[in-house]
Amino acid sequence: MSSSPTVGLFVPLYAKSDKNDDVKNFLLAGHGMLEAEPLTLQWYAIRHASEPHVFAIFDTFAADNGRTAHLNGKIAEALGQNASALLAKGPEIGHVNVLASKIQKGNVKLGLHVQAEARPEKVEAVKEFLISALPLVNEETLTPQWYAIHLTGTNTFAILDFNETEEGRQAHLDGQVAAALFAKADEFFVRKPDVMKVDVVAHRVL
C-alpha cells in the first residue's frame, strides 16, 4: 500500500495539431525524471481516448512541501521549456486537495476522468459524498487506484480511477459509486458530470 496523498496537481495539456506524438514522448521522458522526486507519491500521464490531442498530468503528494518540490523540479522545468513548441496553449496548473484515495499496486493502462461543477450550496455535500464513496470503491477488486479530488479555489470536483483492463473500467462504470453519483447529479451539480475515458501513457506509484 502506498503512502496516502493529501494534495496534488492536475495539469491539462492540449497538444498542437501536429504534436500529439511529441507530447506523448515528452511525457514518457518525464516519467524517467521521477527518480529524482522521492516526495512525488503518485504520478500519471494520461490521454483522453476520444480527444487524442488532450493529455494531462495528475500527481499527488503527502504534503505541500512535496508539491512545491515537484513544481521546482526537472519535469516542471522541462514542461516550461517545451510548452510553446508542443502545446496549443500554456499548461494550466491546477492545485487540488485529495479528498479520498485507494492506491494498490497494479499495471494500470486505462481509466476514467469524471469531472463536475458543484452547485455553490452543495460543495460540502459533494465533499462528504466523495469521501463516503471510498468503502464502496475498496470493494471493487478491478479498480486498483482511485482518487476523489477538489480543485482548489473552485467548485469543481473530479474522480480519477485507473484500471488494468477494459473489464475493470466497465465494472466501475456499472458499479455502486457511479450509480449513486448520477442519482445525485441534479441535486449536486450545475450540469451532469463529464465522463471521459482515458489511456495511461505512463505512471509511477510509490
Backbone hydrogen bonds, N-H to C=O, Kabsch-Sander energy under -0.5 kcal/mol:
donor,donor_aa,acceptor,acceptor_aa,energy
2,S,103,I,-0.9
6,T,61,F,-2.7
7,V,61,F,-1.9
8,G,96,V,-2.2
9,L,59,D,-2.4
10,F,94,G,-2.7
11,V,57,I,-2.9
13,L,55,F,-3.0
15,A,13,L,-0.7
15,A,53,H,-2.9
16,K,86,L,-2.6
19,K,16,K,-2.3
23,V,19,K,-2.6
24,K,20,N,-2.2
25,N,21,D,-2.5
26,F,22,D,-2.2
27,L,23,V,-2.4
28,L,24,K,-2.1
29,A,25,N,-2.1
30,G,26,F,-2.3
31,H,27,L,-1.8
32,G,28,L,-0.9
32,G,29,A,-0.6
33,M,29,A,-0.5
33,M,30,G,-1.4
34,L,31,H,-1.3
35,E,32,G,-0.5
36,A,33,M,-1.5
37,E,34,L,-2.5
40,T,37,E,-1.4
41,L,39,L,-0.9
41,L,60,T,-1.6
42,Q,60,T,-0.9
43,W,204,R,-2.4
44,Y,58,F,-2.7
45,A,202,A,-2.8
46,I,44,Y,-0.5
46,I,56,A,-2.7
47,R,199,D,-2.3
48,H,54,V,-2.7
49,A,197,K,-2.6
54,V,51,E,-2.6
55,F,13,L,-3.3
55,F,53,H,-0.7
56,A,46,I,-1.9
57,I,11,V,-2.0
58,F,44,Y,-2.5
59,D,9,L,-2.0
60,T,42,Q,-2.4
61,F,7,V,-2.7
66,G,63,A,-0.9
67,R,63,A,-1.3
68,T,64,D,-2.8
69,A,65,N,-2.1
70,H,66,G,-2.1
71,L,67,R,-2.4
72,N,68,T,-1.4
73,G,70,H,-1.8
76,A,70,H,-0.6
77,E,73,G,-1.9
78,A,74,K,-2.7
79,L,75,I,-2.4
80,G,76,A,-2.3
81,Q,77,E,-1.9
82,N,78,A,-1.8
83,A,79,L,-1.5
85,A,82,N,-0.5
86,L,82,N,-2.0
87,L,83,A,-3.0
88,A,14,Y,-3.3
89,K,14,Y,-0.6
92,E,12,P,-1.0
93,I,91,P,-0.8
94,G,10,F,-1.9
94,G,92,E,-0.9
95,H,93,I,-0.5
96,V,8,G,-2.2
97,N,150,H,-2.5
98,V,6,T,-2.4
99,L,97,N,-0.8
99,L,148,A,-2.5
100,A,148,A,-1.3
102,K,146,W,-2.7
104,Q,144,P,-1.7
108,V,106,G,-1.8
109,K,163,N,-2.7
110,L,163,N,-1.9
111,G,198,V,-2.4
112,L,161,D,-2.3
113,H,196,M,-2.7
114,V,159,I,-2.9
115,Q,113,H,-0.5
115,Q,194,D,-2.2
116,A,157,F,-2.3
118,A,116,A,-0.6
118,A,155,N,-3.3
119,R,188,F,-3.0
122,K,119,R,-2.6
123,V,120,P,-0.9
126,V,122,K,-2.5
127,K,123,V,-2.1
128,E,124,E,-2.3
129,F,125,A,-2.3
130,L,126,V,-2.6
131,I,127,K,-2.3
132,S,128,E,-2.2
133,A,129,F,-1.0
134,L,131,I,-1.1
136,L,133,A,-0.7
137,V,133,A,-2.0
138,N,134,L,-2.6
139,E,135,P,-0.6
139,E,136,L,-0.8
140,E,137,V,-2.0
141,T,139,E,-1.1
143,T,140,E,-1.6
145,Q,162,F,-1.3
146,W,102,K,-2.4
147,Y,160,L,-2.4
148,A,100,A,-2.5
149,I,158,A,-3.1
150,H,97,N,-2.2
151,L,156,T,-2.3
152,T,95,H,-2.4
152,T,150,H,-0.6
154,T,151,L,-1.7
157,F,116,A,-2.9
158,A,149,I,-2.3
159,I,114,V,-2.7
160,L,147,Y,-2.4
161,D,112,L,-1.9
162,F,145,Q,-3.0
163,N,110,L,-3.3
169,R,165,T,-1.8
170,Q,166,E,-2.7
171,A,167,E,-2.2
172,H,168,G,-1.9
173,L,169,R,-2.2
174,D,170,Q,-2.0
175,G,172,H,-1.4
178,A,172,H,-0.6
179,A,175,G,-1.8
180,A,176,Q,-2.5
181,L,177,V,-2.6
182,F,178,A,-2.4
183,A,179,A,-1.6
184,K,180,A,-1.2
184,K,181,L,-0.5
188,F,184,K,-2.9
189,F,185,A,-2.7
190,V,117,E,-2.8
194,D,115,Q,-2.9
195,V,193,P,-0.5
196,M,113,H,-2.2
196,M,194,D,-0.6
198,V,111,G,-2.2
199,D,47,R,-3.0
200,V,109,K,-2.5
201,V,45,A,-2.6
201,V,199,D,-0.7
202,A,45,A,-1.4
204,R,43,W,-2.3
206,L,41,L,-2.6
